[in-house]
């Protein structure tokens, strides 16, 4: 698993930003902190709660110059519908190939929901150089991060 102080693995995937486009994490480094919020699946209650909470704090992230990105194994089309339903102003990364999920050491199965090989809930803050300055992971994917702690980490990145 990726830890604080590690160089963040690059992510090349598809981004859901209202459109469906190619995404390369390296193109987002150097413009302020990057928040990578991995989540198991769109349209599930804990994931919806987390993404809405991040949206509710978007002003704090923007004030710190941060880019917020949600990352899941859902399709970009599903993630765009999810963004629209919840009024999310930040982009979501579709890792259907699960390469980023594997590279970050987050692959889990939530058999009760039929979610196999999805991302465990985790948040990473990357600095301008792509070094991980903050990590938060949980053993229970229904648990959400401490958002105030996350904002502090972004402000200090």
N, C-alpha and C positions, 0 to 999 in steps of 0.2 A: 504494500500500500504506500502511496505517496505521503510523505511527511513534511512537516515544517523544515525549511532549509534545503529541500530537494529542488532540482530544476523540474518545472512542470512539464510532463509529456505534452508534446504538441497534439492538437486535435484537428484532424481534417474530416469534415462531415458535411452535413447539410444544415442550413439555418432556416428557421421559420421566423421571418420578420415581416409577415404580411404577404411576402412573396416566398418563393422557395429558391435558395441560392446556395452556391458552394461556400463553405466556411473553412477558414484556416486560423486557428488561435494565434499563431505567430503574428498575424496582421493586426491584432488587437493589443499587442504588447507595446509599451513605450508611451502610451497616452494616459497613464494613470493606472491605479489598481484595477485588476480584473477579478470579479467574483464569479466563481464557477459553482453553481448550486445543482448538484446531481440529485435527481429524484426518480423513484421507481416508475410512476406511470401517470400520465395525464388523466383527468376526470376521476381520480380517486380522492376521497375526502382529505387525507393528510397532505397529499401533494397539492391539491387545490388550496388548502389552508396556507401552506408554506409559500407558494407562488404569490398568493394575494398579500400575505404579510410582507414579502419582499417588495411588492408593488406599493404597499402602504408606506414603506420606508424609502421609496425611490428618490425622493428629494434629498435625504441624508446621503445616499450613495452618490448622487450627482454633485452635491456640495463638496464631496471628497474627491471628485474627478473620476469616479469609478464607473466601469462598465459592468453591468450585471448580466449574466447569461445562465439560463436554466439549461440543464442537460439531461436527456432521457433517451430511452431506446424507442420511443414512439416515432411514428412517421412525421415528417415535416407538415403534411396536410392535417394530421390530427393535432399537432402542436399549434398550427395556425388557428384552428377552430377553438382550441383551449385558450389561446391568447385572446381571441375575440370574446369568448364567453366571459372571461374574468377581467377584461379591460387591461391586460398586461401591456405595459409600454416598453418592456425590455424583450430582447430576442431569446428564442429557445433553440437549442442545438439538438438536431435529430441524429442520434448515434445508433441507427438501426443495425449497423454492422457490429456494434458493441466493442469496437476497438478502443475507444476512449475509456469505456467502463472497465475493460480489462486492464488497460495501461495504468489506470488510477487504482486498481485493485478493489473495485467496488461491486463486482458481479455477485448477485444473490438470486435466489428463487423465492417467490412468495406464492407457494402452491395453492393456498386458499383462494387467491384471486386469479390463479392461472397465469401469473407473471413469472416467466422463467428467463434467467440470464439478464435481468434488469439491473439498474443501478441501485445500490443501497443509498439511503439519504446521507449526503455529505456535502460540506461546503469547503472550498479552498479559496484563499485570497492570494493572488499573484502580484508581485511588484512589477515595475517597469521592465526588469530583466527576465521575467518569467520564473523567478524564484518564489517558491511557496512560502509566504510569510505567516499564514494562519491555516490551520486545518481544524475541521470539526466533523466527526463521524459518529454514528450511533450503531449499536447492535440491534436496536429496535426501530424499524423504518417508520413507525407511527410517531416517533418523537421528532419534534422540530428543534432547530437550533435556537440559541439565545440570541435574539436579533440585536439587542443592545451591545452585547459582546462582539457580534459580527461587525456592527457599525464602527465600534472602537478599533477593531482590527483593520478595517478599511482605512480609517482616518490615519492610522499609524503605518500603513504600508508604504 
